[in-house]
Structures are given as structure tokens and as C-alpha cells.
Amino acid sequence: MAYTTNQAIETLNGYLGINNGEKEIIENTKNRGFVFSLPNGEKAVIFVYPLVHKQDNTKNYFDTRDSGAYERGVTWNYAIDNNLKYFCIGVNDTVDKYDGYAFSLECNESDIEKISGTINGSRNGPGNQIIIPNDYAPSKQVERIVNKLGIYITAVHKDNLIDYLTFYDNRPYMENAVLANLDELVDDTYVEREDPFKTGYESSFSRNRILFGAPGTGKSFSINRDRIELLGEGNEDDYERVTFHPDYSYANFVGTYKPVMVDDSAETISLATEKEVLAVLTDESKSAQEKYDLLYDRFKGDGLTRLPLLLGLYTDESFKTRKADGSDAAGDNSVERNHGKAIRSYVNLSKPSKGKKDISYEYVLGPFMRMYIKALKNSRTDNVKPFLLIIEEINRANVAAVFGDIFQLLDRGDDFVSEYPIQATEDVKKYLARELGGDPSDYNKIKIPDNMFIWATMNSADQGVFPMDTAFKRRWDFTYLGIDDNDQDLQGKYVYLADDKSQKVEWNKLRKAINNFLAKEKINEDKQLGPYFISRSIVVPKTGAEIDRDRFISTFKNKVIMYLFEDAAKQKRARLFEGCFQNNSRYSEICREFEAKGVGIFNHDIQLDCEVEDVKSNDESQE
């Protein structure tokens, strides 16, 4: 059954807390146009529309073409003649997603006539109704949206409606001027786009990007630096970082049903108001009369006759009742109270929760879907910004299994949107409908929007990594970081080695000398040492050029020597650590000799290439 004008008027009256007798009805508007007095003493002219909602959710709109066009024009002219604010407001509380909301059509009457194809209340050619995007479901207190025709509509929760009418001044529309400022009430404006995945966001950064190189080349550092450039300094909300590992799965990455702890369903009461009522009813320290008095204001609107029955479920005591105007009730409440007592044994009386928990299963999003929803939500606003998913060590997991059908979405077109959509699962469709509005069927096909970026790091020479197939690789832009890239900050930074501190060594020169040796031994570059194989915080002092000796020696033993001994030069130990003589096959002895000899543990060529500066060992010269 169609939602009627009278129903819309009654609904809006309820939102405003008034009745028809309290309104100043404008003549010749069939009760749809009226003057409303605002709390600040101003008056506003309001015209009411019953929002049309197709049962299959294919169309939701202000029927500006066939409903009330003449009466709307009369109301508009009344506002102009009396220099009053004007609001064209639509409601439909029979639609779940619109219940509790009013939609304010922020548009000049002359523009509405052009769009609707009407003049002076009659059709004057082809036209359209003012459409509310089908996939839009209001969730904020105040939110502005823009439909495909460029018409601004503001969705206002009923609790904020009077504030909106008071604050917002739409008289500039009467002169076809710019939008009045709503920044204090509205965050971003919802924008209906022809393609919700295509926002036109431009960036010099690649959408799908993998940084790879030898360990210590600064892959994570570079991505973090670029993240700040992309998202802005201090932005911790618009990106997420995840590290892949061998057990990582599609369920972890995209989402799956997982057990979660919830309140015991038998003891859960859905609404806060119900919990407050229950707390009063079960309070053994209060008399029946005290309970009645405490609950009176909550029930006097439309439930005073139910209150004695409710109290009868919980108490045998007698109590006096009142009318809605506060005067004492003439009759006895014993009938209603006794009804409550009579059915008490058949009712499962709720009690305040004792904190018991149940296990339930809910669809829990993974990092990909969390960032996807954020990006898609933002793509429907007028303040489009980028969102970033960072994947560390992407090849430490089986990427074909982790990405699954998402793999297809990585193939982006010239507009940076996924070129080929995929079919969303029922779970994903329901979740997207809940988060973004609309019906699950609106999300049968999904694509990655152009404001979502996916960046990753990898080192193909790591132990235990998974291979990537060519089809997967070609969907990414690969950036190689060489072993000597980004080493500018290391220039001139030195440390004193050997037990007598007689060796002044630059870490960068020592690193390069070791790499030269490894290269001569036919060890690939991706196994060699990057500038920050030892943490930047150690090899780039905050002040001065001298590296902290104790921290460097400890880290060098535990990271550099261990890596060379166990991995990169495992088959070349004798030649690499020839300065240790017969101890070059024992890791602990190599570390002990490094403390005593410094670079003397290495091959003679390394000792020459790293350009050690011999210095006299005395405490004064070092301090």
C-alpha cells in the first residue's frame, strides 16, 4: 500500500513534537505547507512530501512531478513573500532504513520545476522525480548527499531535526546562490556516482606496488615514507599494515565466520531504555510505589495502562496510580496489577545481566575487506581521499591461496578501477549492504575503487618464501631497491672496533667490502647486505658521526655474522672468515674473535676494501 500524504504529515509532526492544531497552515496547500516556530524565535516554512519507496528497492524519490507541485509552489512563494526560511521535507517511516529520518530537499523551486518538467503545478514536458540513491541508507545524525542530477539532499535524524531547521539557512537558494554552509553539522557529502568505484582520484603513486630488494635496503622505510606523502602526516586511520606468513590464508586476509563472545542471549535486553526499566522493576530496595513514581514519566506518553500490569509481574504490593496530566487516578489499579500477578508464572522474567557470555559466530573482516569498505564508503562522498593496505613480506605466504578470487581485481584499467569484477559471496554482500546501505543484491559484483592502494614488500632470496606465478606478478608494479640505494645518511658514520679500539671503521664501507667479496664468490645481490641491515637507529647516530660501539658490536654479531654464517655465505665460511683460521666453522668463536680482532676476522680483501683507519688506543682520544 502506498505511503500517503497524511501519513507523512503525521510522521513529521511526531518528529517535530507538534500536532496539526499547533501549526499555522498555509492556505491552498492541502495542509502540506505550514509555518513552524523555531526555538530561537524565527519562523520557517515547511512543505511535506511522502517519500515514494518501490517495494523492490529499485526507486526511492520525492514525487515532485506528480504530487503536490502546485501546493509546493504556493508554499515556496509564501516563504519568499514573508522572507522566511523554506524547507521541502520528505519522510517515510514505513521503510526501515528511513525510519527516524527526514530528508530535506535543498533546491531552488525553479530548478525543481526544470527537473520535474512542471510549471505552475502542471506538467510542461518531460521530466524526472528527485531520486534518493537506492543504495543509500542514512546512519549519521546529519548527512548531505548528492544524486546523479546534482541535487543536494540532507538526511537528518529526528533528534537533530529542530537543530537543523534552526541552524541551516537555505534562503540563498531563493537567489540560486551557493550552498549555505553546513560544515558544523555535516562531515562529508554523500555523492551518487554513475560508477561508484570511479572517483577520479589522481596520484603519482602506483595502485598495486611491490618493493623488493636485498635485506636492509629500506623497503619498509621507503613504503612508510611514501605512505606519509600519500595519506598525510599523522594519518593513522586510512591505512592498515599486515605481515604475511606461511599459515596466512584467504580467511585471514578477506574475512570469514569466527566465534565471538556475546552476552547470554537469555539475559540480553536489546534497548538501553528497556534495561533502565528492568533495573527499576528488579530493585529490591524500592517499594512498589517508588517504582511506579520512577517509571511514571517514561510511560505517561502512551503506556500508563500497561505500567500497573508490568509492576504486577514483579511485586504483590499495592500502589497509587496517576493520570497522564499528573492528577490521581479515580479508579483502582488492582485489576491490571492482578493480571500481572496471574500471568507471572507463565512469563520468563528478565533480570539484570550477571555478565554471562555465550559463543556466537559472526562474519569477521580481514584487512583487505576492512580497507576496501573504508575506500568504498569514502568514494561515495565529495571528499575523496586515498586508502592504503600495506603487506609486509608478501611472498612468505602462498599468495595464490591468500588472494583467491581477489587476484582478479588486481587487474586495473586505465581509470585505476578493477577491469574485471568478481561475484561477491553471500556473506560479503550482506556485510557490504549493512555497512554501505542498500540491498545485498546491489553488491553482486564488486571491484576495487580507484582510491584504494595496495603496497607490499618482498625479498625473493629469503628462506622459506613461496614463488609467485607470472600472472600474479604482472598485476603489480615492481620497484627494485639496490643494495647501495638510500645510503646517503651513512656517509662518514664510523665505529671503533677491536678490543683496543684501534680500528676506526665506517659501517657503509665495511658493508660494501663484504658485498664485493660475496659478488666475487657468485652470491646473488639479493643475498647481500643493504645499508640498513643494521637498524638505522644504530648506524645513523642522532648527533655526531660516531656510532655507539657496544650496540653496534652486539648487533653485528647477532645479525650480520649470523646471517653470513647461516645463510648468505654458508658455503663460503672458510674464505669469508679466513682471519679466524681454524675457528671459521664455529659461530661462537667467530663472534668472540670479532670482539678482539674487529674486521680482522674477515678475508684479507675485505680488510683492504673497507679502508680501516688505525688509531692509537687511549681513553682520552676516544672520549
C-alpha positions as CSV (number, residue, x, y, z in Angstrom):
1,M,0.0,0.0,0.0
2,A,1.3,3.4,-0.9
3,Y,2.5,5.8,1.8
4,T,0.1,8.7,1.9
5,T,0.5,12.4,2.4
6,N,-1.5,12.2,5.7
7,Q,0.9,9.6,7.0
8,A,3.8,11.8,6.1
9,I,2.3,14.8,7.9
10,E,1.6,12.7,11.0
11,T,5.2,11.3,10.9
12,L,6.8,14.8,10.6
13,N,4.5,16.1,13.3
14,G,5.9,13.4,15.6
15,Y,9.5,14.2,14.7
16,L,8.8,17.9,15.5
17,G,6.8,17.2,18.6
18,I,3.7,19.1,17.4
19,N,0.2,18.4,16.2
20,N,-1.9,19.9,13.4
21,G,-3.6,22.2,15.8
22,E,-0.3,23.8,16.8
23,K,0.7,24.7,13.2
24,E,-0.1,27.7,11.1
25,I,-1.4,26.0,7.9
26,I,-0.7,27.9,4.6
27,E,-3.8,28.3,2.5
28,N,-4.2,26.3,-0.7
29,T,-1.6,23.7,0.2
30,K,-3.9,20.9,1.3
31,N,-2.3,21.0,4.8
32,R,1.1,20.2,3.3
33,G,2.6,23.7,3.8
34,F,2.8,25.3,7.2
35,V,4.8,27.7,9.3
36,F,6.8,26.3,12.2
37,S,8.1,28.4,15.1
38,L,11.8,27.6,15.9
39,P,13.3,27.7,19.4
40,N,15.3,30.9,18.6
41,G,12.1,32.8,17.7
42,E,12.5,32.6,14.0
43,K,9.8,31.0,11.8
44,A,10.3,28.5,9.0
45,V,8.1,27.4,6.1
46,I,7.9,23.7,5.6
47,F,6.4,21.6,2.8
48,V,5.8,17.9,3.4
49,Y,6.4,15.0,0.9
50,P,5.6,11.4,1.4
51,L,8.8,9.7,0.1
52,V,7.9,7.1,-2.6
53,H,9.6,3.7,-2.0
54,K,9.3,0.9,-4.5
55,Q,9.0,-2.5,-2.7
56,D,11.8,-4.0,-4.7
57,N,14.1,-1.1,-3.7
58,T,14.6,0.0,-7.3
59,K,13.5,3.5,-6.8
60,N,13.1,6.0,-3.8
61,Y,12.2,9.5,-4.6
62,F,10.4,12.8,-4.0
63,D,7.5,12.7,-6.5
64,T,8.0,16.4,-7.4
65,R,6.5,15.7,-10.9
66,D,3.1,14.3,-10.0
67,S,2.5,15.1,-6.3
68,G,1.8,18.5,-4.9
69,A,3.6,20.6,-7.5
70,Y,1.1,23.4,-7.2
71,E,0.9,23.3,-3.4
72,R,4.7,23.3,-3.2
73,G,4.9,26.4,-5.4
74,V,2.3,28.2,-3.2
75,T,4.4,27.3,-0.1
76,W,7.6,28.5,-1.8
77,N,6.1,31.8,-2.8
78,Y,4.8,32.3,0.8
79,A,8.3,31.9,2.1
80,I,9.6,34.4,-0.4
81,D,6.9,37.0,0.2
82,N,7.4,36.8,4.0
83,N,11.2,36.4,3.9
84,L,11.2,33.2,5.8
85,K,13.3,30.0,5.7
86,Y,11.9,27.3,3.4
87,F,12.3,23.6,3.8
88,C,10.9,20.8,1.5
89,I,11.0,17.7,3.7
90,G,10.2,14.1,2.8
91,V,9.6,11.3,5.2
92,N,8.6,7.6,5.1
93,D,8.8,5.8,8.4
94,T,7.4,2.5,6.9
95,V,10.8,2.0,5.2
96,D,13.2,0.5,7.7
97,K,16.2,2.4,6.6
98,Y,14.3,5.7,6.5
99,D,12.6,5.3,9.9
100,G,13.5,8.1,12.2
101,Y,15.0,10.3,9.4
102,A,13.7,13.3,7.5
103,F,15.1,14.2,4.0
104,S,15.5,17.9,3.3
105,L,15.4,18.7,-0.5
106,E,17.9,21.6,-0.7
107,C,17.0,23.1,-4.1
108,N,15.5,26.2,-5.7
109,E,11.9,25.8,-6.8
110,S,12.7,26.9,-10.3
111,D,15.3,24.1,-10.5
112,I,12.8,21.6,-9.2
113,E,10.4,22.7,-11.9
114,K,13.0,22.3,-14.6
115,I,13.9,18.8,-13.4
116,S,10.3,17.7,-12.9
117,G,9.0,19.2,-16.1
118,T,6.3,21.2,-14.4
119,I,5.2,24.8,-14.3
120,N,2.6,26.3,-12.0
121,G,1.7,22.8,-10.7
122,S,1.1,21.2,-14.1
123,R,3.2,19.0,-16.4
124,N,5.1,21.1,-19.0
125,G,7.1,18.4,-20.9
126,P,9.4,15.5,-20.0
127,G,10.8,15.4,-16.5
128,N,12.1,13.4,-13.6
129,Q,11.4,12.9,-9.9
130,I,14.1,13.8,-7.4
131,I,15.7,10.5,-6.7
132,I,17.4,9.4,-3.5
133,P,20.2,6.9,-4.3
134,N,18.8,3.4,-3.9
135,D,21.9,2.1,-2.1
136,Y,22.0,5.0,0.4
137,A,20.9,4.3,4.0
138,P,21.3,7.1,6.5
139,S,23.5,6.3,9.5
140,K,24.7,9.7,10.8
141,Q,22.9,12.4,12.7
142,V,23.1,14.7,9.7
143,E,24.5,13.8,6.3
144,R,24.3,15.5,3.0
145,I,24.1,13.5,-0.2
146,V,24.2,14.4,-3.9
147,N,22.2,12.4,-6.5
148,K,23.1,12.0,-10.2
149,L,21.3,15.2,-11.2
150,G,23.5,17.2,-8.8
151,I,20.6,17.8,-6.3
152,Y,21.6,18.2,-2.7
153,I,19.5,16.3,-0.1
154,T,20.3,16.3,3.6
155,A,19.3,13.3,5.7
156,V,18.6,14.4,9.3
157,H,17.8,12.2,12.2
158,K,14.6,13.2,14.0
159,D,16.6,14.0,17.2
160,N,18.6,16.6,15.2
161,L,15.8,17.9,13.0
162,I,14.9,21.1,15.0
163,D,18.6,21.9,15.3
164,Y,19.0,21.6,11.6
165,L,15.9,23.8,10.9
166,T,17.3,26.4,13.3
167,F,20.9,26.4,12.2
168,Y,20.6,25.9,8.4
169,D,19.5,28.9,6.4
170,N,18.6,28.0,2.8
171,R,17.4,31.4,1.8
172,P,20.4,31.7,-0.6
173,Y,18.6,29.1,-2.7
174,M,15.9,31.6,-3.4
175,E,18.6,33.6,-5.3
176,N,20.2,30.4,-6.8
177,A,23.3,31.2,-4.8
178,V,25.9,28.8,-3.4
179,L,25.1,26.2,-0.8
180,A,24.7,27.6,2.6
181,N,27.4,26.3,5.0
182,L,26.6,23.2,6.9
183,D,30.1,22.3,8.0
184,E,29.3,22.4,11.7
185,L,26.6,19.7,11.2
186,V,27.8,17.7,8.2
187,D,31.1,15.8,7.7
188,D,31.4,14.6,4.1
189,T,28.6,14.8,1.5
190,Y,27.4,11.5,0.0
191,V,27.7,11.6,-3.8
192,E,25.8,9.3,-6.1
193,R,28.1,8.4,-9.0
194,E,27.4,6.6,-12.3
195,D,30.3,4.3,-11.3
196,P,30.7,4.1,-7.5
197,F,34.2,2.6,-8.0
198,K,35.4,5.5,-10.1
199,T,36.1,8.7,-8.2
200,G,38.6,10.4,-10.5
201,Y,41.2,10.4,-7.7
202,E,44.7,11.1,-9.1
203,S,48.0,10.2,-7.6
204,S,51.6,9.7,-8.9
205,F,51.9,6.5,-6.9
206,S,51.1,3.1,-8.3
207,R,47.9,1.4,-7.0
208,N,49.4,-2.1,-6.9
209,R,53.1,-1.8,-6.0
210,I,55.8,-4.2,-4.7
211,L,59.1,-3.0,-3.4
212,F,61.8,-5.7,-3.4
213,G,65.5,-6.0,-2.8
214,A,68.2,-7.4,-0.5
215,P,67.7,-7.4,3.3
216,G,68.4,-3.9,4.8
217,T,67.8,-1.9,1.6
218,G,65.0,0.1,3.4
219,K,61.9,-1.4,1.8
220,S,59.6,-0.9,4.8
221,F,61.2,2.5,5.4
222,S,60.5,3.6,1.8
223,I,56.9,2.4,1.9
224,N,56.4,4.2,5.2
225,R,57.9,7.4,3.8
226,D,55.6,7.2,0.8
227,R,52.6,6.4,3.0
228,I,53.0,9.7,4.7
229,E,53.3,11.5,1.4
230,L,50.2,9.7,0.1
231,L,47.9,10.0,3.2
232,G,49.4,12.9,5.1
233,E,51.4,13.3,8.3
234,G,49.8,11.8,11.4
235,N,47.1,9.9,9.5
236,E,46.8,6.6,11.3
237,D,43.2,5.8,10.2
238,D,43.4,5.4,6.5
239,Y,45.8,2.6,6.2
240,E,46.4,-0.9,7.6
241,R,49.6,-3.0,7.8
242,V,49.6,-6.8,7.7
243,T,52.5,-9.2,7.6
244,F,52.1,-12.5,5.6
245,H,53.4,-15.8,6.9
246,P,53.2,-19.4,5.8
247,D,50.0,-20.1,7.6
248,Y,48.2,-16.9,6.4
249,S,45.0,-17.7,4.5
250,Y,42.2,-16.2,2.4
251,A,40.0,-16.3,5.5
252,N,42.6,-14.1,7.4
253,F,43.0,-11.7,4.5
254,V,39.4,-11.2,3.3
255,G,37.2,-12.5,6.1
256,T,35.3,-15.5,7.5
257,Y,33.0,-16.6,10.2
258,K,34.7,-16.7,13.6
259,P,33.5,-17.5,17.1
260,V,33.0,-14.3,19.2
261,M,31.9,-13.8,22.8
262,V,28.4,-12.3,23.2
263,D,26.1,-11.6,26.1
264,D,24.0,-14.6,27.1
265,S,21.0,-14.4,24.8
266,A,18.6,-15.3,27.5
267,E,19.7,-12.4,29.5
268,T,20.2,-9.8,26.8
269,I,17.8,-6.9,26.6
270,S,18.1,-5.0,23.3
271,L,17.5,-1.4,24.2
272,A,19.1,0.8,26.8
273,T,15.6,2.1,27.8
274,E,14.4,-1.4,28.5
275,K,17.5,-2.1,30.6
276,E,16.7,1.1,32.7
277,V,13.1,0.0,33.2
278,L,14.2,-3.5,34.2
279,A,16.7,-2.2,36.7
280,V,13.9,-0.3,38.4
281,L,11.5,-3.2,38.4
282,T,14.1,-5.6,39.9
283,D,15.4,-3.2,42.5
284,E,14.5,-4.9,45.8
285,S,15.4,-1.8,47.8
286,K,12.5,0.1,46.4
287,S,8.8,-0.1,47.2
288,A,6.1,-0.7,44.6
289,Q,5.1,3.0,44.9
290,E,8.6,4.2,44.4
291,K,9.0,2.1,41.3
292,Y,5.7,3.4,39.9
293,D,6.8,7.0,40.5
294,L,10.2,6.5,38.9
295,L,8.7,4.9,35.8
296,Y,5.7,7.2,35.5
297,D,7.3,9.8,33.2
298,R,8.6,7.1,30.9
299,F,5.2,5.5,30.4
300,K,2.8,8.5,30.6
301,G,3.1,9.1,26.8
302,D,1.2,6.0,25.7
303,G,1.7,3.3,28.2
304,L,0.2,4.3,31.6
305,T,-2.3,1.5,31.4
306,R,0.5,-1.0,30.9
307,L,2.6,0.1,33.9
308,P,0.4,-1.5,36.7
309,L,0.4,-4.8,34.7
310,L,4.2,-4.6,34.4
311,L,4.6,-3.9,38.1
312,G,2.2,-6.8,38.9
313,L,4.7,-9.2,37.3
314,Y,7.3,-8.2,39.9
315,T,5.5,-7.2,43.1
316,D,2.5,-8.1,45.2
317,E,2.5,-4.6,46.9
318,S,-0.3,-2.1,46.2
319,F,0.4,1.4,44.9
320,K,-1.4,4.5,43.8
321,T,-1.6,5.5,40.1
322,R,-1.9,8.8,38.2
323,K,-3.4,10.1,35.0
324,A,-1.3,11.5,32.2
325,D,-1.9,15.0,33.4
326,G,-0.4,14.1,36.8
327,S,-3.6,14.0,38.8
328,D,-4.6,11.0,40.9
329,A,-6.5,8.2,39.0
330,A,-10.0,7.8,40.3
331,G,-10.2,4.0,39.8
332,D,-8.3,1.2,41.4
333,N,-5.3,-0.3,39.6
334,S,-5.8,-3.7,41.3
335,V,-7.3,-5.3,38.1
336,E,-4.3,-4.5,36.0
337,R,-1.9,-5.4,38.8
338,N,-3.7,-8.7,39.4
339,H,-3.4,-9.5,35.7
340,G,0.3,-9.2,36.0
341,K,0.4,-11.4,39.1
342,A,-1.8,-14.0,37.3
343,I,0.5,-14.5,34.3
344,R,3.7,-14.2,36.3
345,S,4.3,-18.0,36.3
346,Y,4.0,-18.1,32.5
347,V,6.4,-15.3,31.9
348,N,10.2,-15.6,31.7
349,L,11.1,-12.7,33.9
350,S,14.2,-10.9,32.8
351,K,16.8,-10.0,35.3
352,P,19.9,-7.7,35.0
353,S,22.7,-9.5,33.3
354,K,25.3,-11.2,35.5
355,G,27.9,-11.0,32.9
356,K,27.4,-14.5,31.5
357,K,28.7,-15.0,28.0
358,D,27.8,-17.2,25.0
359,I,29.8,-18.1,21.9
360,S,28.3,-16.9,18.7
361,Y,29.6,-16.9,15.1
362,E,29.9,-13.6,13.2
363,Y,31.5,-12.6,9.9
364,V,34.8,-11.0,10.8
365,L,36.6,-8.9,8.2
366,G,40.2,-9.3,7.2
367,P,42.5,-6.4,6.5
368,F,41.7,-6.4,2.8
369,M,37.9,-6.1,3.3
370,R,38.3,-3.5,6.1
371,M,40.3,-1.2,3.9
372,Y,38.0,-2.0,0.9
373,I,34.9,-0.9,2.8
374,K,36.6,2.3,4.0
375,A,37.7,3.2,0.5
376,L,34.3,2.4,-1.0
377,K,32.5,4.4,1.7
378,N,34.7,7.4,1.0
379,S,34.3,7.0,-2.8
380,R,30.6,8.0,-2.3
381,T,31.5,11.4,-0.7
382,D,32.6,14.7,-2.1
383,N,35.8,14.5,-0.1
384,V,37.6,11.6,-1.9
385,K,40.9,10.5,-0.3
386,P,43.2,7.5,-0.7
387,F,43.2,4.4,1.5
388,L,46.2,2.1,1.7
389,L,46.8,-1.6,2.6
390,I,50.4,-2.4,3.3
391,I,51.5,-6.1,3.0
392,E,54.9,-6.8,4.5
393,E,56.8,-9.9,3.3
394,I,54.1,-10.8,0.7
395,N,56.0,-13.8,-0.6
396,R,56.2,-15.5,2.8
397,A,52.7,-16.8,2.2
398,N,51.1,-18.6,-0.7
399,V,49.7,-15.5,-2.5
400,A,47.6,-17.5,-4.9
401,A,45.7,-19.1,-2.0
402,V,45.6,-15.9,0.1
403,F,44.2,-13.7,-2.6
404,G,41.9,-16.3,-4.1
405,D,39.4,-14.6,-6.4
406,I,40.6,-11.1,-5.2
407,F,43.5,-11.8,-7.6
408,Q,41.2,-10.9,-10.5
409,L,40.5,-7.5,-9.0
410,L,44.2,-6.6,-9.1
411,D,44.0,-6.1,-12.9
412,R,43.2,-2.4,-13.1
413,G,42.2,-0.4,-16.1
414,D,43.3,3.0,-17.3
415,D,41.0,4.5,-14.7
416,F,42.7,2.5,-11.9
417,V,39.5,0.6,-11.2
418,S,39.4,-3.2,-11.4
419,E,38.9,-4.0,-15.0
420,Y,37.1,-7.3,-14.3
421,P,34.6,-7.6,-11.4
422,I,34.1,-10.7,-9.3
423,Q,31.0,-12.2,-7.9
424,A,30.8,-11.4,-4.2
425,T,29.9,-14.2,-1.7
426,E,26.6,-14.0,0.1
427,D,28.4,-13.2,3.4
428,V,30.3,-10.3,1.8
429,K,27.1,-9.0,0.1
430,K,25.2,-8.9,3.3
431,Y,28.1,-7.2,5.1
432,L,28.5,-4.6,2.4
433,A,24.8,-3.8,2.4
434,R,24.9,-3.4,6.2
435,E,27.9,-1.1,6.1
436,L,27.2,0.9,2.9
437,G,23.4,0.7,2.7
438,G,21.1,-0.7,0.1
439,D,20.2,-4.3,-0.6
440,P,22.7,-7.2,-0.7
441,S,21.8,-7.7,-4.4
442,D,23.3,-4.2,-5.1
443,Y,26.7,-5.8,-4.4
444,N,26.6,-8.9,-6.6
445,K,29.6,-7.7,-8.5
446,I,32.5,-5.9,-6.8
447,K,35.6,-4.0,-8.0
448,I,38.5,-2.2,-6.3
449,P,37.8,1.5,-6.4
450,D,40.5,3.9,-7.7
451,N,41.1,5.4,-4.2
452,M,42.4,2.1,-2.8
453,F,46.1,1.4,-2.9
454,I,47.8,-1.9,-2.1
455,W,51.6,-1.8,-1.5
456,A,53.8,-4.7,-0.5
457,T,57.4,-5.6,0.3
458,M,59.3,-8.8,-0.5
459,N,62.8,-10.4,-0.7
460,S,62.9,-13.3,-3.1
461,A,66.1,-14.6,-1.5
462,D,64.7,-15.2,1.9
463,Q,64.5,-18.7,3.2
464,G,61.1,-20.3,3.2
465,V,59.4,-18.0,0.7
466,F,56.8,-19.0,-1.8
467,P,57.2,-18.5,-5.6
468,M,54.9,-16.1,-7.4
469,D,53.5,-17.0,-10.8
470,T,53.8,-14.7,-13.8
471,A,50.1,-13.9,-13.9
472,F,50.2,-12.6,-10.3
473,K,53.4,-10.6,-10.9
474,R,52.2,-8.8,-14.0
475,R,49.3,-7.2,-12.0
476,W,51.9,-5.3,-9.8
477,D,54.4,-2.5,-10.4
478,F,57.7,-3.8,-9.1
479,T,60.3,-1.3,-7.7
480,Y,63.8,-2.7,-7.0
481,L,65.8,-1.1,-4.2
482,G,69.5,-1.7,-4.9
483,I,72.0,-2.5,-2.1
484,D,73.6,0.9,-2.4
485,D,70.4,2.9,-2.8
486,N,69.5,5.3,0.1
487,D,72.9,5.1,1.8
488,Q,73.5,8.8,1.8
489,D,72.8,9.1,5.6
490,L,75.5,6.5,6.3
491,Q,78.4,8.5,4.8
492,G,81.1,9.3,7.3
493,K,79.4,7.3,10.2
494,Y,82.1,5.3,12.0
495,V,82.6,2.9,14.9
496,Y,85.7,1.9,16.9
497,L,86.3,-1.9,16.7
498,A,88.8,-4.4,18.2
499,D,89.4,-4.9,21.9
500,D,91.9,-2.0,22.0
501,K,89.6,0.3,19.9
502,S,92.3,0.6,17.4
503,Q,90.2,0.3,14.2
504,K,88.1,3.2,13.0
505,V,85.6,1.7,10.6
506,E,82.8,3.1,8.6
507,W,79.8,0.7,8.5
508,N,79.0,1.6,4.9
509,K,82.5,0.8,3.7
510,L,82.6,-2.4,5.7
511,R,79.2,-3.5,4.3
512,K,80.3,-2.7,0.7
513,A,83.5,-4.6,1.2
514,I,81.6,-7.7,2.4
515,N,79.2,-7.3,-0.6
516,N,82.2,-7.1,-3.1
517,F,83.5,-10.4,-1.7
518,L,80.2,-12.1,-1.9
519,A,79.8,-10.9,-5.5
520,K,83.2,-12.3,-6.4
521,E,82.0,-15.6,-4.9
522,K,79.0,-15.6,-7.3
523,I,76.5,-14.9,-4.5
524,N,73.4,-13.0,-5.8
525,E,72.8,-9.4,-5.0
526,D,69.6,-10.2,-3.2
527,K,71.6,-12.1,-0.6
528,Q,73.9,-9.2,0.1
529,L,73.8,-6.5,2.8
530,G,71.6,-3.4,2.4
531,P,72.5,-0.1,4.0
532,Y,70.1,-0.7,6.9
533,F,70.7,-4.4,7.5
534,I,71.7,-3.0,10.9
535,S,68.9,-0.7,12.1
536,R,69.0,2.9,11.1
537,S,68.7,3.9,14.8
538,I,72.1,2.3,15.4
539,V,74.1,3.2,12.3
540,V,72.8,6.8,12.0
541,P,73.5,8.5,15.3
542,K,71.1,11.3,16.4
543,T,74.1,13.6,16.9
544,G,77.6,13.4,15.6
545,A,79.2,10.7,13.4
546,E,80.3,8.1,15.9
547,I,78.2,5.0,16.2
548,D,77.6,3.6,19.6
549,R,80.3,0.9,19.9
550,D,78.5,-1.6,22.3
551,R,75.2,-1.5,20.4
552,F,77.0,-2.0,17.1
553,I,79.2,-4.9,18.2
554,S,76.2,-6.7,19.8
555,T,74.0,-6.2,16.7
556,F,76.8,-7.1,14.2
557,K,77.4,-10.4,16.0
558,N,73.7,-11.3,16.3
559,K,72.6,-10.2,12.9
560,V,75.4,-9.7,10.4
561,I,77.7,-12.6,11.4
562,M,74.7,-14.9,12.0
563,Y,73.2,-14.1,8.6
564,L,76.5,-14.6,6.7
565,F,77.3,-17.8,8.7
566,E,73.9,-19.4,8.4
567,D,72.6,-18.1,5.1
568,A,74.4,-15.9,2.6
569,A,77.9,-17.3,2.8
570,K,77.1,-20.7,4.3
571,Q,79.2,-22.5,1.7
572,K,82.0,-19.9,1.8
573,R,82.7,-19.7,5.5
574,A,86.4,-20.7,5.3
575,R,87.2,-18.0,2.8
576,L,84.9,-15.3,4.3
577,F,86.1,-15.8,7.9
578,E,89.7,-16.7,7.0
579,G,91.0,-14.4,9.7
580,C,89.7,-16.8,12.3
581,F,91.9,-19.6,11.0
582,Q,90.8,-23.0,12.4
583,N,87.8,-21.4,14.2
584,N,86.0,-20.3,11.0
585,S,83.4,-23.1,11.3
586,R,82.3,-22.2,14.8
587,Y,79.8,-19.3,15.1
588,S,80.6,-18.7,18.8
589,E,84.3,-18.5,18.1
590,I,83.9,-16.1,15.2
591,C,81.9,-13.8,17.5
592,R,84.5,-14.0,20.2
593,E,87.3,-13.2,17.8
594,F,85.3,-10.3,16.3
595,E,85.2,-8.7,19.7
596,A,89.0,-9.0,19.9
597,K,90.1,-8.5,16.2
598,G,87.3,-6.4,14.7
599,V,87.4,-6.7,10.9
600,G,90.5,-8.9,11.3
601,I,88.1,-11.9,11.2
602,F,87.4,-11.4,7.5
603,N,89.1,-12.2,4.3
604,H,92.1,-10.1,3.5
605,D,90.4,-8.5,0.6
606,I,87.6,-7.3,2.8
607,Q,90.0,-5.8,5.3
608,L,91.7,-3.8,2.5
609,D,88.4,-2.7,0.8
610,C,86.8,-1.4,4.0
611,E,89.7,1.1,4.4
612,V,90.2,0.7,8.2
613,E,91.8,3.7,9.8
614,D,94.3,2.6,12.5
615,V,94.2,4.8,15.6
616,K,96.1,4.8,18.9
617,S,94.0,3.3,21.7
618,N,93.8,5.7,24.6
619,D,90.8,6.7,26.7
620,E,91.4,10.4,26.2
621,S,91.3,10.2,22.4
622,Q,88.1,8.2,22.5
623,E,86.2,10.4,25.0
